[in-house]
């Protein structure tokens, strides 16, 4: 009985419901267009690219419960991008290898995919591998033992996925590589859907002992970069996948236990890509507003604590006081007395840098004044 998708004859003749998929694809293309338009403004694009690639690599490893040295990886990426860091950090073999993979995928978009290129990525992925833990076939296809994804007790494991047998894996991988290279010029296949198919096809083959997920996501980045070399440097899909990690594994398991109609997988993939683009657009809008704000208020005399707080409010996000800042919060962040915090906030209010939100007394909160900037 057929249990896994790869057991179906011609399983890679994927199909999907276009009435469900195409509206999502159109929306993503629209957002990429907006993203490219917004990125033409002064947003320190090199630094933005560095942050994006760093977040992508860190998140991709975190999906596999691996923690990276962010400072070392930032140094390795910055060196390749030509970005000067205020506080350089020593690079490691590990960070150098990861930077090599990412930049090879984004800089060599016209270079055909080959088995040797995949093997080189695998070698870069495991430059600092601890051989005392487990013997891996680094830069080689996996061994003959069954490749399974399992959970639960050792005496009663639950098999979430089993990859195709080792016998015949070379032919399956050759078929994928041939399709990947030829589909680049397929006018009837939208490049965004090509990226989604790339992701599912390669992760299903699971050709290595370890690192399959990370290399799958790099391949997805390569497919997206082949569509558009500019926008891929501004958004990262791995952080969006990390935010939905449980549903990521759930949809992969569901799809790999189904037939070749991959509508559900593509819906998940497209929605996740859409989330990534939406977050990037918000980040760029914040960056542009921050630049406009300081341009308008460049001549204001402000205390160091006031500048620090304003930048936190402008940056938004988890540390940005999305609901505004109170005097007590100002006191803690700026490290001043409560009286000084109240005085600083009143001064910012008088200078039209902030506005007072609803509430009185201890509940009084302040937020950036957005009304004075077009």
C-alpha positions, 0 to 999 in steps of 0.5 A, spaced: 500 500 500 502 507 498 504 510 504 508 516 502 508 521 496 514 518 493 511 511 492 506 514 487 508 513 479 510 519 476 509 523 483 513 529 481 507 531 476 505 535 481 498 539 480 494 544 484 487 548 484 489 554 480 483 558 483 486 557 490 493 558 488 493 564 483 490 569 487 495 568 492 501 568 487 498 575 484 498 578 491 505 576 492 508 579 485 504 585 487 508 586 494 515 584 491 513 590 486 512 595 492 518 592 495 522 594 490 519 600 489 520 602 496 527 599 496 529 605 491 529 610 497 535 611 502 534 605 506 542 603 507 541 597 502 547 594 504 546 594 511 539 592 510 541 586 506 546 584 511 541 584 516 536 580 512 541 574 510 543 574 517 536 573 520 535 568 514 541 563 516 540 564 524 532 562 523 534 556 518 538 553 523 533 555 529 528 551 525 533 545 526 534 547 534 541 549 532 544 555 535 549 560 531 554 565 533 550 571 531 556 575 531 561 571 528 556 570 522 555 577 521 562 578 520 563 573 515 557 576 511 559 583 512 566 581 509 563 578 503 558 584 502 563 589 503 560 592 509 564 595 514 562 593 522 563 598 527 565 592 532 568 586 528 568 579 531 572 574 529 569 569 524 569 561 525 570 556 520 562 555 521 560 562 520 565 562 514 562 556 511 554 558 512 556 565 509 559 561 503 553 557 502 548 563 502 552 568 498 553 562 492 546 561 492 545 569 491 551 571 487 551 565 482 544 565 480 545 563 473 550 558 475 546 551 473 545 547 479 549 540 479 550 535 484 557 537 486 554 544 487 550 541 492 555 537 495 560 543 496 554 546 500 554 540 504 561 540 506 560 548 507 555 546 512 559 541 516 566 545 516 566 544 524 562 538 525 564 534 531 566 527 529 565 524 536 557 525 536 555 521 530 559 519 523 556 523 517 557 522 510 559 529 509 559 531 502 556 525 500 549 522 499 546 518 505 548 511 507 544 505 506 540 505 512 533 507 512 532 515 513 526 516 517 523 522 521 521 520 528 518 522 535 516 519 541 519 513 545 524 509 543 520 503 544 514 506 540 516 511 535 512 515 531 514 515 524 512 522 521 516 521 514 520 516 511 525 518 505 526 514 498 530 508 499 538 509 498 538 504 492 536 509 486 537 515 490 542 518 485 537 517 479 532 521 483 536 526 485 539 527 477 531 528 475 530 533 480 537 537 478 535 536 471 528 539 472 530 545 477 535 547 471 530 546 465 524 549 469 528 556 470 526 557 462 519 554 463 514 560 461 508 556 464 511 555 471 510 561 475 517 562 479 514 563 485 510 556 485 517 553 482 520 555 489 515 552 492 515 545 488 523 546 489 522 546 497 517 540 497 521 536 492 528 536 495 526 535 502 522 529 500 528 526 497 532 527 503 539 526 500 543 527 506 544 524 513 543 531 516 542 538 513 537 536 509 532 542 511 537 547 511 540 546 504 532 545 502 531 552 504 538 555 501 535 551 494 528 555 495 532 562 496 536 560 490 530 559 486 527 565 489 533 569 487 533 566 480 526 570 479 529 576 482 536 578 484 534 584 488 528 583 492 531 576 495 536 580 498 531 584 502 526 579 505 527 572 508 523 566 508 526 562 514 524 567 519 517 566 517 518 559 517 521 559 524 515 563 526 510 557 524 515 551 525 510 546 528 505 548 522 511 547 517 512 540 519 505 538 520 504 540 512 510 537 510 508 530 513 500 531 511 503 532 504 508 527 504 502 522 506 498 524 500 498 524 493 501 529 487 496 534 488 500 539 492 495 545 493 495 545 501 502 545 501 503 551 496 497 555 500 502 554 506 508 556 502 505 562 499 502 564 505 508 564 509 512 568 503 507 573 504 508 574 511 515 575 510 514 580 505 509 584 509 514 584 515 519 587 510 515 592 507 513 594 515 520 594 516 522 598 510 516 603 512 519 604 519 526 605 516 524 610 511 520 614 517 525 614 521 530 617 516 525 622 515 523 624 522 531 625 524 531 629 517 526 634 520 528 634 527 536 634 525 537 641 529 533 639 535 537 639 542 536 633 545 539 629 551 542 622 550 536 619 553 531 622 549 535 620 542 535 613 545 528 613 547 526 616 540 530 611 536 526 605 540 520 608 539 521 609 531 524 602 530 518 598 533 518 591 534 519 587 540 523 592 543 520 598 540 514 600 545 508 599 540 503 601 545 507 607 547 512 609 553 510 611 560 515 615 564 516 609 569 519 605 562 523 612 560 526 612 567 528 605 566 531 605 559 534 612 559 537 610 566 534 617 569 530 619 575 523 619 575 523 627 575 528 627 569 524 622 565 517 626 566 521 632 564 524 629 558 517 627 556 514 633 557 520 637 553 519 632 547 511 633 547 513 641 547 517 640 541 512 636 537 517 629 537 511 625 541 504 625 542 500 624 548 496 618 548 489 617 552 490 616 559 492 620 565 497 619 571 501 613 571 497 610 565 500 616 561 503 614 555 507 617 549 508 615 542 512 618 536 508 624 533 507 622 525 502 627 523 508 632 522 511 628 516 508 627 510 
